[in-house]
Amino acid sequence: MATTTTAKLALTRRPRRLRRTEAIRSLVRETRLTPDCFIYPLFVVEGAGVRREVPSMPGVFQLSVDQAVQEAAAARADGVPAVLLFGVPAEKDASGSAAADPDAPVQSAVRALKREIKDLIVITDVCLCEYTSHGHCGIVEGDEIVNDITVLHLAQAALSHAVAGADIVAPSDMMDGRVAAIRRTLDERGYENTAIMSYAAKYCSGFYGPFREAADSTPQFGDRRGHQLDPANVEEALREVEIDIEEGADIVLVKPALPYLDVLAKVKDRFAVPTAAYQVSGEYAMLKAAAARGWLDERRVMFETLTGIRRAGADMIITYYAREAARALR
Ligand code: PBG
C-alpha cells in the first residue's frame, strides 16, 4: 500500500470537493431551516400568573392567559410566526362542554394574543380529549366514540375559536367528516377566511405520552386505536389525506414526525399542498432526556431532526423547540 501523498487516482468525480469548507457546503445546501417555518405549541390553563413546568417536557409550561401572551410575545421576538394553542380546562365533563366555551382558556387566549401581538398567527387545536372527564377524543357510548355526534361538538368548538379570532383551526381528533363539518359551520357563520389545518395523518403513537401529562388528557380506559392510524400503514394515511383535502383542508399534517418521514415525503409528493409535520412531545422528551445525561449533543440533534423533517417535505414544523431553534438560527 502506498502511503505517500503523491499517490493520485484518476478520478473525474470527487464529491468531496463540495464539502471542503463551510462556505462551499453552505452554497450547495439543499434544505434550509428558517424560523418562519416553526409553529410553537402552548398549553393554556385557567387563572393568572401560572407558569407550571411539565415534568416530562423540560422547558415547556402550562401557562395562564397572561403568561401565554408573554411567552408568545417572546417567541414572536425570536422570529417564530405562529403558536398552536391547547386548552387545559379546570372542569371536565363527559361531553367536553368546555371545548366550545367562549370564556375557556383557549378562547380567552386567542382574544388576548390577537389583541396584544401584532402579526402573530394563532392556530388552535380542535379536539375533545382535553375537555372530557374520560379523556377520549369524543362522545363515548359503551366503549365506542360515536363519530357523528362528536363531529357536531368539534364543529362548535372550532366555531368558538374562529369567533375568538383564530387564524387557523386544527382538528386533531381523527373523526370521519370533521373537516367538512367544520368548513360548513365556519362558512355559514361568516368565517370563510378561517383556515383549516387538519391532522390528516395522525398515528396511534406512544410518543404522545408526555403531551397527555401536559394536557391532562390520558384516556381513563381503552386507547385511541379505533380512530388514530395504525403505525404500520401508509396507503391508509394517503387516503385520509385525500379525504381531508376534498373536505376542505387548507393544510395537512403528519404526526408524529420522525418515525413517519416516509409518510410525510409521500404526502408532499402526491398532493403538493401545504404540509405540516408535528415533532411531538415524546420526540422532544427523548432528545431532552438524552441530552440531560450528556448522551447527545442537544443543539446538534435538534437541528438534525428539524432538518430531516423539512427535507422529507414539511413546509412547516410544529415543535416545542421552536423558540430555541429560532434563536439559534439568528
Ligand atoms: C389531541 C392531541 C394530542 C396531541 C396533539 N393533539 C394527543 C393525543 O392524540 O393523544 C399530541 C401532541 C404531542 O404529543 O406533542 N388533542
Residues whose N, C-alpha, C, O or C-beta is under 5 A from the ligand:
A	BS01	PBG	C127 C129 S172 F207 Y208 F211 V280 S281 G282
